[in-house]
Amino acid sequence: MKTIAAGFQVAVLIGAAASVLANPVGARAQNQLPRYNPWSNSRGWSPGNWVPNDNPWPYNKVQNPPVLGVVGDVACQPGEEESGEKAGENCTGDTAQNLVESQAATAQQIENMKPDLVALLGDEQYQVGQYSDFENSYELSYGAFKLITRPAPGNHEFYTEHGATGVAGYGYFSYFNGVQHNADGSIMTATIAGNPDTGGTFTQPVPHSDGQAGHFAQSGGLGTNTAGGPVGVGNGWYSYNLGSWHIISLNIECETQPGGCSDTGSWFDSELQWLKNDLAANHSACTLAYWHQPTYSPANGLSLEGTTAQAFWQLLYEYHADLVLNGHDHLYARYRPLDPNSNYDPKNGIREFVVGTGGETLDTVVTTDATAADPTGNPNFNAENLQASSGEFWGVMALTLNPNGYAWDYESALKDPAQTTGPASFSDKGVGTCHGSGDR
């Protein structure tokens, strides 16, 4: 009977559609099916009529104003912990359930938020961002938003971490840009040895040169490809516009790149030249940039990369940028507007947010004797400049990009179960105005 009913229903639809095509005005007058535009994606079928589609996201037009989801430091490493790795950051083990739950909780938060795009602030996949790890951990939660993701890489995508051999960005670029194939259809791979930071060899798919993660140069990298081919270099910087905003994703993973973390090193110098040209061509009312390691560290953990990123700050400040977004420190923090030399600048300063709360083990906010909080070594820097912070919760920030300003809304998704006291949730909201295009 179900088959007969289904066939009858199809017959009715065909007959009704034919009637509409023959006499569309009369059909509407008789309350029959209206004409359906297959290109609009704005109608759906329900018994007896076409009705509005109730599931437009993420295919709907950009909201007005648009919303950018912001988070970093996300996915636990699948499988068992290898010898030498940091305990508690894999998807199995004593704290694994916490990490799986926190990763899922922030993914659900993005689903509920329904942002126009998601800015990922690096360390998307632990420990070293192998392609198979992206597939077996990150993909199972955040993969749902791949279409609208705009990533930046972190140290865990490039370097050796906690005893795991680094993959120099190959897994990251392969996941977001796609993998290349040989003539016989097999996946093209590179087996790399001799990179000073890897401490061994790795075999990974070879990514396409261009894609969602930006450009991957197929040669020019450090080390030796034991298969006889060249070693690639993950560049990965790019920019895009959203509403009235110009947004820049940068790569600060300079340690193992040609020339290292020197302003005059060949790799980093090329990124600075690109950034300067991109900013000079930008006439948007508002501008933000994001990368992984912060120049101002709420966890008192300023890194070589964070210090190197002062060069980003100098250019962004010169061209009147408004916001910097970072991860790396596994906590949430908001600084008051600062200049590139660690000074409070309420008129022209750039506000830094750190949102490293995507799912990995959390860090502690440090405000006392914080000599590694900023490049000047001021022990009171965080106490003087942090306006809001917490290291007790996982969560995502919604950044609403208004035509001449912004509104931030960080909401916790889950509390660290190790934190048995204090509030059950955390929220930080506010608004700010842009500097304007100036002489961009």
C-alpha positions in Angstrom: 0.0 0.0 0.0 2.9 2.4 0.7 4.2 1.8 -2.8 0.8 2.4 -4.3 0.3 5.6 -2.2 3.7 6.9 -3.2 3.1 6.3 -6.8 -0.3 7.9 -6.6 1.2 11.0 -4.9 3.8 11.3 -7.7 1.1 11.0 -10.3 -0.9 13.8 -8.5 2.2 16.0 -8.5 2.9 15.4 -12.1 -0.7 16.2 -13.0 -0.8 19.3 -10.9 2.5 20.5 -12.3 1.1 20.0 -15.9 -2.0 22.0 -14.9 0.2 24.8 -13.5 2.3 25.0 -16.6 -0.8 25.0 -18.8 -2.6 27.7 -16.8 -0.4 29.2 -14.1 -2.7 32.0 -13.2 -5.7 29.8 -13.0 -3.8 27.3 -11.0 -3.0 29.9 -8.3 -6.6 31.0 -8.3 -7.6 27.4 -7.7 -5.1 27.0 -4.8 -3.0 24.4 -6.8 0.8 24.2 -6.7 2.5 27.5 -7.7 5.3 27.5 -10.2 8.6 26.3 -8.6 11.9 28.0 -9.4 14.7 25.3 -9.1 17.4 28.0 -9.0 16.2 29.9 -6.0 16.7 27.3 -3.2 14.0 29.3 -1.4 11.1 26.8 -1.5 10.5 23.3 -0.3 7.7 20.7 -0.6 5.2 19.8 2.0 1.9 17.8 1.4 -0.3 20.0 -0.6 1.9 23.0 -1.2 5.4 24.5 -1.6 6.6 26.2 1.6 9.6 28.2 2.6 12.8 26.3 3.2 13.6 26.2 6.9 17.2 25.2 6.5 19.0 28.0 4.7 22.3 28.0 6.6 25.1 27.9 5.6 23.8 28.6 2.0 21.8 31.7 2.9 23.1 35.1 1.9 25.5 36.9 4.3 23.7 38.3 7.3 23.5 42.1 7.7 25.7 42.7 9.7 27.7 39.5 9.2 28.9 37.3 12.1 32.3 35.7 12.4 32.8 32.7 14.7 36.2 32.9 16.3 38.1 30.0 18.1 41.3 28.0 18.0 43.1 25.0 19.6 40.5 22.4 18.9 40.9 18.7 18.2 42.5 16.0 20.3 44.8 13.5 18.7 43.0 10.2 17.9 44.6 6.9 19.0 46.9 6.1 21.9 49.5 8.5 23.2 52.9 7.8 21.8 56.1 7.7 23.9 57.2 11.2 24.9 53.9 12.9 24.1 52.2 15.2 26.6 49.7 13.3 28.7 46.0 14.2 28.4 45.9 15.7 24.9 44.8 12.5 23.1 41.3 11.4 22.4 41.9 8.3 24.6 43.2 8.2 28.2 42.1 9.5 31.6 41.1 13.0 30.4 40.0 11.9 26.9 36.3 12.1 27.6 36.7 15.7 28.7 38.5 16.6 25.4 36.0 14.8 23.2 33.1 16.5 25.1 34.7 20.0 24.9 35.5 19.7 21.2 31.9 18.6 20.6 30.5 21.3 22.8 32.2 24.2 20.9 31.2 22.6 17.6 27.6 22.6 18.8 28.0 26.2 19.9 29.0 27.1 16.3 26.1 25.2 15.0 23.8 27.1 17.2 25.5 30.4 16.4 25.2 29.9 12.6 27.9 32.4 11.7 28.6 33.5 8.2 32.3 32.3 8.4 34.5 30.7 11.1 38.0 32.1 11.7 40.2 29.3 13.1 43.1 30.6 15.1 45.5 27.7 14.7 46.2 24.3 16.3 43.2 22.9 14.7 44.5 19.3 15.2 46.8 17.9 17.8 49.6 16.8 18.2 51.2 17.5 14.9 48.2 17.8 12.4 48.8 14.7 10.4 46.3 14.3 7.6 44.9 11.1 9.1 44.4 12.8 12.4 42.4 15.6 10.8 40.2 12.9 9.2 39.7 11.0 12.5 39.3 13.8 15.0 38.8 17.3 13.6 36.6 16.1 10.8 34.2 14.4 13.1 33.1 17.7 14.7 34.4 20.8 13.0 34.3 19.2 9.6 30.7 20.1 9.6 31.7 23.8 9.0 34.5 23.2 6.4 32.5 25.1 3.8 32.6 28.3 5.8 36.0 27.8 7.6 38.8 30.3 7.1 41.8 28.7 8.9 45.2 29.9 10.1 47.9 27.3 11.1 49.5 26.8 14.5 52.6 25.3 15.8 50.9 21.9 16.2 50.4 21.8 12.4 54.2 22.5 11.7 56.5 21.5 14.5 57.5 18.5 16.5 55.3 18.5 19.6 55.5 16.5 22.8 57.5 13.7 21.1 55.4 13.5 18.0 57.2 14.1 14.7 56.2 17.3 13.0 54.7 17.3 9.5 55.6 20.9 8.4 52.0 21.8 7.5 51.5 18.9 5.0 48.5 17.5 6.9 46.9 20.9 7.4 47.2 21.9 3.7 46.2 18.5 2.5 43.0 18.6 4.6 42.0 22.1 3.6 43.4 22.4 0.1 42.8 18.7 -1.0 45.4 16.1 -1.9 47.1 15.5 -5.3 47.0 12.2 -7.1 49.4 10.3 -9.3 48.5 9.3 -12.9 47.3 5.8 -11.6 44.8 7.5 -9.2 46.8 6.8 -6.0 47.5 9.6 -3.5 50.7 11.5 -4.1 52.9 11.4 -1.0 56.0 13.0 0.3 58.4 11.3 2.8 60.4 14.0 4.5 63.7 13.6 6.4 66.2 16.1 7.7 63.9 19.0 8.7 65.7 20.3 11.9 62.5 20.3 13.9 61.0 16.9 13.0 63.6 14.6 14.7 62.7 11.9 12.2 60.7 11.3 9.0 57.1 11.5 8.0 55.0 10.5 5.0 52.0 12.6 4.2 49.8 13.4 1.1 51.0 16.2 -1.1 48.5 19.1 -1.0 47.3 21.2 -3.9 49.1 24.4 -4.3 46.1 26.6 -3.7 42.9 26.3 -1.8 41.1 27.1 1.4 44.2 27.3 3.5 46.1 29.6 1.1 49.2 28.9 -1.0 51.4 25.9 -0.6 54.7 26.2 -2.5 55.7 22.8 -3.9 59.4 23.3 -3.4 61.8 25.5 -1.5 61.4 23.8 1.9 64.0 22.6 4.4 65.0 19.0 4.6 65.2 16.2 2.0 62.4 14.3 0.4 63.5 10.7 0.6 61.3 9.8 -2.4 63.5 12.1 -4.5 61.1 15.0 -5.0 61.2 18.6 -3.6 60.1 19.6 -0.2 57.2 22.1 -0.1 56.7 25.3 1.9 53.4 26.0 3.6 52.9 29.8 3.1 49.2 29.9 3.9 48.5 33.7 4.3 45.5 35.2 2.5 42.8 37.8 2.9 39.1 38.2 2.2 36.2 40.6 2.8 33.1 40.1 4.9 30.6 42.8 4.9 32.4 46.1 5.3 35.4 44.4 6.9 38.8 43.4 5.4 40.1 40.2 7.1 43.6 38.8 7.0 44.7 35.3 7.9 48.5 35.1 8.6 51.0 32.3 9.3 53.5 32.9 12.1 55.0 29.4 12.1 58.4 30.6 11.1 60.8 28.5 13.1 61.3 25.8 10.5 60.8 27.9 7.4 63.6 29.2 5.2 65.3 32.1 7.1 63.5 31.2 10.3 61.8 33.8 12.5 63.9 36.8 11.3 62.4 39.8 9.7 65.0 39.5 7.0 64.6 35.7 6.6 63.4 34.9 3.1 60.1 33.3 4.1 59.0 35.8 6.7 60.1 38.8 4.7 58.0 37.6 1.8 55.0 37.4 4.1 55.6 40.9 5.5 55.9 42.3 1.9 52.6 40.6 1.0 50.9 42.0 4.2 52.2 45.5 3.5 50.8 45.4 -0.1 47.5 43.9 1.0 47.0 46.6 3.6 48.0 49.4 1.2 45.4 48.2 -1.3 42.7 48.0 1.4 40.1 50.8 1.6 37.7 49.1 4.0 36.3 51.0 7.0 37.4 48.2 9.4 40.3 45.7 9.3 41.2 42.7 11.5 44.0 40.1 11.3 44.5 36.7 13.0 47.3 34.2 13.5 48.2 31.7 16.2 50.8 32.8 18.8 50.0 36.1 20.4 52.3 39.0 20.9 50.6 39.7 24.2 50.2 36.5 26.2 47.5 36.3 29.0 49.1 32.9 30.0 52.5 34.6 30.5 53.9 32.4 27.7 55.2 34.8 25.1 57.0 32.7 22.4 59.6 33.4 19.7 56.7 33.5 17.2 54.8 35.9 19.3 57.7 38.3 19.5 58.3 37.9 15.8 54.6 38.9 15.2 55.4 42.4 16.5 56.3 43.0 12.8 52.6 42.2 12.0 51.5 44.7 14.7 53.7 47.4 13.3 52.2 47.2 9.8 48.6 46.7 11.1 49.0 49.8 13.4 50.5 51.8 10.6 47.5 51.1 8.4 44.9 51.7 11.2 43.7 48.1 11.7 41.3 47.5 14.5 41.5 44.0 15.9 44.0 41.1 16.3 42.7 37.6 17.0 45.0 34.9 18.4 44.9 31.4 19.9 47.8 29.3 21.4 47.1 30.2 25.0 44.2 27.9 25.9 42.0 30.4 27.5 39.9 33.5 26.7 41.2 37.0 27.1 40.5 40.5 25.9 43.1 43.3 26.1 42.5 47.1 26.0 43.7 48.8 22.8 47.5 48.7 22.5 50.2 50.0 20.2 53.0 47.7 18.9 55.2 48.7 21.7 53.0 47.5 24.5 51.5 50.9 25.4 47.9 51.6 26.0 46.5 53.6 23.1 42.8 54.4 23.4 42.7 56.4 20.1 44.7 54.3 17.6 45.4 51.1 19.5 44.5 47.6 18.3 42.5 45.4 20.6 43.8 41.8 20.9 41.5 38.9 21.7 42.8 35.4 22.5 40.3 32.6 22.0 42.2 29.3 22.4 39.2 27.5 23.9 38.1 25.2 21.1 38.6 21.9 23.0 42.2 21.3 24.2 43.4 21.3 27.8 43.0 24.7 29.3 45.6 27.2 30.6 45.7 29.6 33.6 45.5 33.3 33.2 48.6 34.9 34.8 48.5 38.5 36.0 51.2 38.5 38.8 54.9 38.6 37.9 54.0 38.2 34.2 57.4 38.9 32.7 56.7 36.7 29.6 53.4 38.5 28.8 54.8 41.0 26.4 58.0 41.8 24.6 59.0 44.5 27.1 59.1 42.1 30.1 56.9 44.3 32.2 55.8 42.1 35.1 52.6 44.1 35.6 51.6 44.1 31.9 48.6 41.7 32.2 47.4 43.3 35.4 47.4 46.7 33.7 46.0 45.7 30.3 43.7 42.7 30.6 40.1 43.7 30.6 38.5 40.3 30.7 39.8 36.7 30.9 39.1 33.2 32.0 40.9 29.8 31.8 38.1 27.7 33.2 35.8 27.3 30.2 35.8 26.1 26.6 33.8 28.3 24.2 33.5 30.3 21.0 33.4 34.1 20.4 30.8 35.5 18.0 32.1 38.7 16.4 29.5 40.8 14.7 31.0 43.0 12.0 29.1 46.2 11.9 29.7 48.8 9.1 31.9 51.0 11.4 32.4 48.9 14.5 32.1 45.5 16.1 30.3 43.7 18.9 31.9 40.7 20.6 30.1 38.0 22.5 32.1 35.2 24.1 30.0 32.6 25.7 31.3 29.5 27.5 30.1 26.1 26.2 31.5 23.9 28.9 33.3 24.2 32.2 36.5 22.4 32.8 35.5 19.6 35.3 38.9 20.1 37.1 37.5 23.5 38.2 35.3 22.6 41.1 34.7 26.1 42.4 33.6 29.4 41.0 30.9 30.3 38.5 29.2 27.7 36.3 29.5 29.8 33.1 31.4 32.7 31.7 30.4 35.5 29.3 32.1 38.6 27.9 30.2 41.1 25.7 30.9 44.5 24.4 31.1 46.9 21.4 33.8 48.9 19.8 34.3 51.3 16.9 36.7 51.2 14.0 39.4 53.6 13.2 38.2 54.2 9.7 40.0 53.7 6.5 42.4 56.7 7.1 44.9 57.0 4.4 44.7 53.3 3.4 
